Amino acid sequence: MARGTGNKISKSTRKKTMLTQKICRFCADKVSSIIFYDIKSLKPLISDAGKIVPARISGNCAKHQRELTTAIKRARNIALLSFSEAH
């Protein structure tokens, strides 16, 4: 059974994107720990649907992403942040 080439796009016609290295904002500011009372720093790291933005998109390192997750969950539990934007 022969395979067809289909709709292959040559490498020269593909759109080339430049990947930039994302820097952890907490490492850059030399933050020792993420405080869950600081809503201004937590709000941009939550999507419109109320989900926590992953580290590959936000650029956070693994250590600060774990701290960020616990800080957001704590802020939600004491009603500083909503679980979703609609409610």
BALUMBA-323599 format. One line per field, with one value per residue (C-alpha): x, y, z; residue number from 1. Coordinates in pm, whole numbers, plus 50000, padded with zeros to 5 digits. Layout:
c1 <- X;...
c2 <- Y;...
c3 <- Z;...
seq <- NUM;...
END
This chain:
c1 <- 50000;50161;50140;50050;50249;49935;49952;50310;50448;50811;51045;51116;50750;50678;50646;50957;50906;51174;51156;51251;51367;51108;51243;51077;50943;50989;51354;51419;51277;51454;51132;51196;50835;50507;50252;49890;49763;49931;49647;49814;50091;49857;49583;49781;49872;49510;49329;48985;48835;48988;49264;49623;49845;50104;50474;50556;50335;50404;50777;50795;51053;50935;50999;50802;50525;50464;50461;50231;49986;49961;49931;49645;49467;49502;49374;49073;48994;48977;48784;49052;49032;48730;48736;48615;48566;48196;48102
c2 <- 50000;50324;50638;50960;51272;51465;51833;51867;52212;52261;52387;52707;52808;52740;53042;53069;53188;53309;53147;53382;53262;53342;53457;53379;53709;53599;53500;53828;54026;53794;53718;53476;53359;53436;53591;53499;53836;54012;53991;54226;53975;53673;53815;53815;53450;53334;53289;53426;53086;53095;52843;52885;52971;52695;52758;52707;53006;53231;53155;53072;52828;52504;52622;52942;52772;52537;52829;53023;52734;52705;53084;53100;52810;52974;53306;53129;52950;53272;53447;53692;53545;53397;53040;53164;53507;53448;53402
c3 <- 50000;49888;50090;49923;49984;50067;50145;50261;50304;50219;50487;50300;50289;50655;50872;51082;51434;51664;52004;52282;52619;52882;53215;53546;53677;54036;53983;53804;54096;54346;54533;54821;54850;54677;54912;54845;54974;54680;54429;54179;54110;54100;53875;53543;53594;53583;53252;53169;53244;53592;53522;53633;53335;53274;53322;52955;52870;53169;53175;53545;53673;53835;54191;54154;53954;54248;54493;54262;54244;54622;54659;54408;54575;54917;54783;54632;54957;55158;54877;54765;54414;54244;54114;53776;53621;53554;53919
seq <- 1;2;3;4;5;6;7;8;9;10;11;12;13;14;15;16;17;18;19;20;21;22;23;24;25;26;27;28;29;30;31;32;33;34;35;36;37;38;39;40;41;42;43;44;45;46;47;48;49;50;51;52;53;54;55;56;57;58;59;60;61;62;63;64;65;66;67;68;69;70;71;72;73;74;75;76;77;78;79;80;81;82;83;84;85;86;87
END
